[in-house]
């Protein structure tokens, strides 16, 4: 299990609130999801007890439909639980280089470190920097994003 440097992650990413402030203005799909989504408050209340001990990072792109569906929900989760959620945003594909999936820049070099293939890539870390779980593109069938994250959080305590 890889241990990540949380201070470096904090310095090279942005808080989800700041990311959404810039994205919601220019991307109606993100804005609509942010305004219309209703969190499951029972799940959110349960998540609060894990908020201090975990950090979530997400790789996102404004052109990505699954990002527009899930990243605004992460913003709401952060607002209601106080959980720290950091974003590596503005990812772009690299169509001219068949050996590289992402064009760096504007995509952050961390796409290599975290082996990002599909987005959004939502990674849950504990406060030691251990990767305790991830969600790729969408939560598992039949689960909301908050339910899927709560399952990861609970498993990390076992």
N, C-alpha and C positions, 0 to 999 in steps of 0.2 A: 504494500500500500504506500503510495507516494505521499510524502509530506511536502506541503506547499508553504511558501513564505507569505504569510498573510499581510505583512507590511508592504511587501513588494506588490502584491495584488491590489491593495488599497491605493498605492501610488500610481499604478498603471491602468486603473479602471475608474469608473465614475459611479457614484451612488445612483440607485435606480430612480430616485426622485428627480435628480438633475437630468438624467438621460431622458426621462419621460417628458419633462418640461420642454425640451427642444423637439422631441419627436411628435408629441401630441398636436402641436400647432400645424405641422406640415403633412401629417399622415392620418387621414380621416379614419382608416381602419383601426389604427391604434386608439385614437380618441374615442371612437364609438364603443369599442370593447371596454375601455377604461370607465366610461360613463354608464354603461348598461349592465356590466357584470355584477352579480350579487354573490358575495362570498357566503359560504356556509359558516355561520358564526359559531356553531358548536365546535366545528373543526378548528376555526381560528382561535377560540378560547383555549383549546387543548394545545395548539401550537405555541402559545405564549410561553409555556413553561420551558420550551426548548430554545427560545429566541436568543437568550444571552450566550448560549453554548455553541451556536452554529453561525455560519456565514454561508450565503448562497452566492454563487457567481453564475452569470448567464452570458452566453455569446449570442448576439442578436444582429439582425440586419433589417432595415426599414422596408426592403422589397419583399421580405419573407412573410407569407401568409400565416405560417405557424407561429412566427414571432409576434405578429399583430394579434394573434389569438391569446398567447400565453404571457408575453412580457408585461402587458398592462395589468394582468391578474397578479403578477409578482409585485408590481408597484402597490396594489391594494393590500396584498399580504403584508408587505413591509410596513405600510401605514398603520395597519390594525394590530400587528404583533410586535412592532419595534425591531424585528429581525433585520440584520444588516444584509442587504442585497446589493451586489456590485455588478456593473454591466461593462462588458467589452462590446461596444456597439459599432455600427456602420461597417459591418463586414461586406466585402465585395469579392466576387468570384474572379478567378484569373483565367479568362478564356484563351489567352495567348500562350500560356505555359501549361502543357499537359501534365507536367510533373508536380505542379502546385495547384491545389484546390482554391486557395485564397490569395488575393493580390495584397501584398504587404509592401508599403502602406497602400491604401488606407486601412486595411485589416490589421489588427495589432499582431505583433510577433507571437503573442501568447497562444494563437490558434495552433501553432506547432507544439508548444509545451503541453497543451491540454488535448492534443490530437483531435481537434475539431473536424468532424466530417459532415455531420448534419446539424442544422440549427432549428430552433434554439437548442443549445446544449446547456442544460441547467444542472449545475454541480453543487452538491451539498458538502460542505467541509465542516469538521468540528473545529473548536478553537485552537487545537494543536496544529491544524493545517492538514489533517488526514481527510482523504476523500471518503465519505461515508455512503454516498449514493449519487445517482444522476438520473435525469430524465432527458431523453433525446426526442426532440420534436414535440411530442404530446404526451400527456399522462397515459397510463395504461387504460385500455378500453373499460368504460364503466366507472372511472374515477375522475373526480375533479382534480385540478392541479393542486389545490390545497390538501385534498385527501392523499394524493400521491406523495407530496412532500412530508406530510405528517407520518405516513408509513415509514419513510426513510428515517425521519427523526427518531421515531420509536425504536426501530431496529438498531440504530446507532447506540442506543442506551443498553441494549441487551448484553 
